[in-house]
Amino acid sequence: MHLRLITSTPLDTVRGSGTFAGISTLAKFLRMSGEIVDLVTPTLRFPVYTVERLVFNEMLRLGHRGGIDVTVGFDMDGYALAGTGRGLHIASIKGVIADEMRFEAGLTRATMRVQALCEKRHVQRADLVIATSRYASERIQEFYAISNKLRIVPEPIDLTRWRRLLQLNPAQPAGDKFIVLSVCRFYPRKRLHVLLGAADRLRGKIPGLEVRIVGGGPEAPRLKSICRKLGLQGIVTWLGNVSQAELASEYNRCHIFCLPSVQEAFGIVFLEAMASAKPVIAARAGAAPEVVQHGILVEPDDAGALVEGIERLYHAPELRAALAAKGSECVKQFDAPLIAEAFMQEVEHAGGLPATARSA
């Protein structure tokens, strides 16, 4: 089968984050299974990302080519082709822009509103919509007013590659340290300020506490300001954007992984932590409860609950080991070959269905 994958997500882990990881891993394993996969990305660059996405999508109208069995557009990308009768069209939604937008303000919220309108058009006109979780599926129905043609295929992780990276990049924490790792793009919905508040309250309870944070993004200045005001310079280490080898080393080095995000359509970093045999603490929000099936879930936006969760794991190494073992087993269901197969099953099933009615 010949598939065309359309995305304007930056094709690197720094800017593209988990969305890039999910798309690139899926494309790799679809090719390995024998499918022909074309990846269509922007060729023109603009300083404003939303403008770049809009121009890219409108130009797709002019670039139609034959021989394509299935078009898969990720998030809003591909809306200009959906419903045009040019073969089976699938909208694969990674983040649900209308949901993410709720946690932003100002110009960012305004530009995301434009993207959300395009994403709504995309899912309403597509023949099939694939979400990454039940949470994402529910948000798609809520914000984009569709109740049928929705399927769920989780995000993949290449376990063979990831475990090889872990082996090649060993690291151990210093004997007097207790290391909490967090990995994300710095957006308000990630709630890193809650983690900083918890670190402030834990410094007198956990000797040798160190919070190591990988990533960057628009929230960086505010978060680092909070860190300085709380006097956490000796406890919090800002690692910035790191290579995959360095990231694997950080997972090896830490005792636990913590991300108190209140909005995750999936959360590939949770899979990385589980595959690294690290216990996970997350907020009971978004898709986290679906992904973190064996971890500590705390109430969202509750620094006190986060403190209790981290302290509980600090005092219970046997619980850390048990959660790590269960997570290592659980993550196998998300291995990329299985997810690629599940994705193709949905594609083939949709291809055998009569054309769905499309919204205007």
C-alpha positions in Angstrom: 0.0 0.0 0.0 1.2 3.5 -0.9 0.7 6.0 2.0 1.3 9.7 2.0 1.9 11.2 5.5 1.4 14.9 5.8 2.9 17.0 8.6 4.2 20.4 9.3 5.5 19.4 12.7 9.2 20.2 12.9 11.1 17.0 12.3 13.3 17.1 15.3 12.9 16.2 19.0 13.6 19.8 20.1 10.8 21.5 18.4 8.6 18.6 17.3 8.7 16.9 20.7 6.5 13.9 21.2 4.6 14.5 18.0 7.7 14.2 15.9 8.7 11.0 17.8 5.3 9.4 17.2 5.2 10.3 13.5 8.7 9.3 12.7 8.5 6.0 14.6 5.2 5.1 12.9 6.7 6.0 9.4 9.8 3.8 10.1 7.8 0.8 11.1 5.2 1.1 8.3 8.1 1.0 5.9 9.7 -1.9 7.7 6.4 -3.8 7.3 6.5 -3.4 3.5 4.4 -0.3 3.0 5.5 2.5 0.7 5.5 5.8 2.7 6.0 9.3 1.4 6.5 12.0 4.1 5.3 15.4 2.9 6.6 18.4 4.9 6.9 22.2 4.3 9.5 23.5 1.9 8.8 27.2 2.6 9.7 28.7 6.0 8.0 31.6 7.8 8.9 33.2 11.1 5.3 32.6 12.3 4.6 28.9 12.6 0.9 29.3 12.1 1.5 31.1 8.8 3.9 28.4 7.7 1.3 25.7 8.5 -1.5 27.6 6.6 0.7 28.2 3.5 1.9 24.6 3.5 -1.7 23.3 3.6 -3.0 25.6 1.0 -0.2 24.6 -1.3 -1.1 21.0 -1.0 -4.1 21.6 -3.2 -1.7 22.3 -6.1 0.5 19.3 -5.5 -1.9 16.4 -6.1 -0.2 13.3 -7.5 -1.6 9.9 -8.5 -0.7 6.5 -7.2 -1.5 7.3 -3.6 -3.8 4.8 -1.9 -4.1 6.6 1.5 -3.4 10.1 2.7 -2.7 10.5 6.5 -2.7 14.1 7.7 -1.5 14.7 11.2 -3.4 17.2 13.4 -4.6 20.1 11.2 -2.3 19.2 8.4 -4.1 17.9 5.3 -7.3 19.7 5.9 -7.2 21.1 2.3 -7.2 17.6 0.9 -9.8 16.0 3.1 -13.2 15.5 1.5 -11.9 16.2 -2.0 -12.4 12.6 -3.3 -8.7 12.0 -3.8 -8.6 8.6 -2.2 -9.0 7.5 1.4 -8.2 10.3 3.8 -7.3 9.8 7.5 -6.9 12.5 10.1 -4.5 11.3 12.8 -4.8 13.7 15.8 -1.9 13.8 18.1 -2.7 16.7 20.4 -6.2 18.1 19.9 -5.3 21.8 19.4 -8.6 23.1 20.7 -7.9 21.3 24.0 -4.3 22.5 24.3 -5.4 26.1 23.5 -7.3 26.3 26.8 -4.1 26.6 28.7 -2.6 29.4 26.6 -3.2 33.2 26.4 -2.6 36.2 24.2 -1.2 35.8 20.8 -0.4 32.1 21.3 -4.0 31.4 22.1 -5.2 33.4 19.1 -2.9 31.6 16.6 -3.9 28.2 18.1 -7.5 29.1 17.6 -6.9 29.5 13.9 -5.1 26.1 13.9 -8.0 24.5 15.8 -10.5 25.7 13.2 -8.4 24.0 10.5 -8.1 20.8 12.6 -11.9 20.8 13.1 -12.4 21.0 9.3 -9.9 18.2 8.9 -11.6 15.7 11.2 -15.0 16.6 10.0 -14.1 15.9 6.3 -11.8 12.9 6.8 -13.0 9.4 6.1 -11.4 8.2 9.4 -10.1 9.9 12.5 -7.5 8.3 14.7 -6.9 9.5 18.2 -4.1 8.4 20.5 -6.2 7.8 23.6 -9.7 7.7 25.0 -9.1 11.1 26.5 -8.1 12.5 23.1 -11.1 10.8 21.4 -13.4 12.4 23.9 -11.9 15.9 23.4 -12.2 15.5 19.6 -15.9 14.7 20.0 -16.4 17.6 22.5 -14.6 20.3 20.5 -15.0 19.2 16.9 -18.6 17.8 17.0 -18.0 14.3 15.5 -19.3 11.2 17.1 -18.5 8.5 14.5 -15.5 7.4 12.4 -13.3 7.7 15.5 -10.7 5.0 16.3 -7.9 4.8 18.9 -4.4 3.8 18.1 -1.8 4.7 20.9 1.5 6.3 20.2 4.4 3.9 19.5 7.9 3.5 21.1 10.7 1.7 19.4 11.7 -0.5 22.4 14.6 -2.2 20.7 16.2 1.1 19.8 15.4 2.7 23.1 16.8 -0.1 25.2 19.9 -0.1 23.0 20.4 3.6 23.8 20.0 2.9 27.5 22.7 0.2 27.3 25.1 2.5 25.4 24.7 5.4 27.7 24.9 4.1 31.3 24.8 6.5 34.2 24.4 6.2 38.0 23.3 8.8 40.5 25.8 9.9 43.1 25.3 7.9 46.3 24.1 10.8 48.3 21.5 12.0 45.7 17.8 11.3 45.1 17.1 12.3 41.5 13.7 13.3 40.1 13.7 13.6 36.2 11.2 15.6 34.2 11.2 15.8 30.4 8.9 18.1 28.3 8.5 21.2 26.2 7.9 24.1 28.5 4.2 25.0 28.1 1.8 26.1 30.8 -0.2 22.9 30.7 2.9 20.9 31.7 2.7 22.4 35.1 6.4 22.5 35.8 5.8 25.3 38.3 3.9 22.7 40.4 7.0 20.5 40.4 9.1 23.4 41.5 6.7 24.2 44.3 7.0 20.5 45.4 10.8 20.7 45.2 10.7 23.7 47.5 8.7 21.8 50.1 10.8 18.6 49.8 14.2 20.0 50.2 14.0 19.6 54.0 12.5 16.2 53.7 14.7 14.4 51.2 18.5 14.8 51.7 20.3 15.1 48.4 17.2 15.9 46.4 17.9 16.9 42.8 15.3 17.7 40.2 16.8 17.5 36.7 14.6 19.0 33.9 15.2 18.3 30.2 13.7 20.6 27.6 12.9 24.1 26.7 10.1 26.3 25.4 8.2 29.5 25.9 7.7 29.0 29.7 11.5 28.9 30.3 12.0 32.5 31.5 9.0 32.3 33.9 10.0 28.9 35.3 13.6 29.9 35.9 12.4 33.1 37.6 10.3 31.0 40.0 13.3 28.8 40.6 15.5 31.7 41.6 12.8 33.2 43.8 12.4 29.9 45.6 16.2 29.6 46.0 16.2 26.2 44.2 19.5 26.8 42.3 21.2 24.0 44.2 18.4 21.6 43.8 17.0 22.1 40.3 19.3 21.5 37.2 18.1 22.9 33.9 19.6 20.6 31.2 18.1 22.3 28.2 17.5 20.4 25.0 19.7 17.3 24.8 20.6 14.5 22.3 18.9 11.1 22.4 22.1 9.6 23.9 22.1 12.3 26.7 18.4 11.7 27.3 18.9 8.0 27.7 21.7 8.8 30.2 19.4 11.0 32.2 16.7 8.3 32.4 19.4 5.9 33.6 20.6 8.3 36.2 17.3 9.2 37.8 15.5 7.4 40.6 12.0 8.4 39.5 10.3 10.3 36.6 7.7 13.0 37.3 5.6 15.1 34.9 2.5 16.7 36.5 1.0 17.8 33.2 -2.7 18.5 33.2 -3.2 18.0 29.5 -1.6 15.1 27.6 -3.3 13.5 24.6 -0.9 10.6 25.2 2.6 11.3 26.7 5.4 9.5 25.0 7.8 10.5 27.8 5.9 8.2 30.1 6.6 5.3 27.8 10.3 6.3 27.8 10.4 6.3 31.6 8.6 2.9 31.8 10.9 1.4 29.2 13.8 2.7 31.3 12.5 0.8 34.3 11.7 4.0 36.3 8.7 4.5 38.4 6.4 7.4 37.2 4.5 10.1 39.0 1.9 11.9 37.0 -1.2 14.0 37.5 -4.5 12.2 37.3 -5.5 14.2 34.2 -5.6 13.9 30.4 -4.4 10.6 29.0 -1.9 10.0 31.8 -4.1 7.4 33.7 -4.4 5.4 30.4 -0.7 5.4 29.8 0.7 5.2 33.4 -1.2 2.1 34.4 1.4 1.3 37.1 2.6 4.4 38.7 1.6 7.1 41.2 -1.2 9.4 40.1 -1.9 12.6 42.1 -4.5 15.2 41.9 -3.7 17.9 39.3 -2.3 21.3 40.3 -1.8 20.0 43.9 1.8 20.5 45.0 1.0 18.9 48.3 -0.1 15.7 46.7 3.0 15.7 44.5 5.1 16.1 47.6 3.4 13.1 49.2 3.9 11.0 46.1 7.6 11.8 45.7 8.2 11.3 49.4 6.4 8.0 49.4 8.7 6.7 46.6 11.8 8.1 48.3 11.0 6.1 51.5 10.0 2.9 49.7 12.7 1.5 47.4 10.7 -1.7 47.2 7.7 0.1 45.8 10.0 1.9 43.3 11.3 -1.5 42.1 7.8 -3.0 41.9 6.4 -0.1 39.9 9.5 -0.1 37.6 9.0 -3.8 36.9 5.3 -3.5 36.1 6.0 -0.5 33.9 8.7 -2.3 32.0 6.2 -5.1 31.3 3.3 -2.8 30.5 5.2 -0.7 28.0 5.5 -3.7 25.7 2.0 -3.2 24.5 3.1 0.1 22.9 6.1 -1.4 21.0 6.2 0.1 17.5 5.7 -3.0 15.4 2.5 -3.7 17.3 1.2 -0.1 17.0 2.1 0.0 13.2 0.2 -3.2 12.7 -2.8 -1.8 14.6 -2.6 1.4 12.6 -2.7 -0.5 9.3 -5.6 -2.6 10.5 -7.6 0.6 11.0 -6.6 1.9 7.6 -7.5 -1.3 5.8 -10.9 -1.5 7.7 -11.7 2.1 6.7 -10.7 1.4 3.1 -13.4 -1.3 3.0 -16.1 0.9 4.3 -18.5 3.0 2.2 -17.5 6.7 2.0 -18.7 8.6 5.1 -20.8 11.7 4.9 -18.7 14.8 5.1 -19.5 18.0 6.9 -19.4 21.2 5.0 
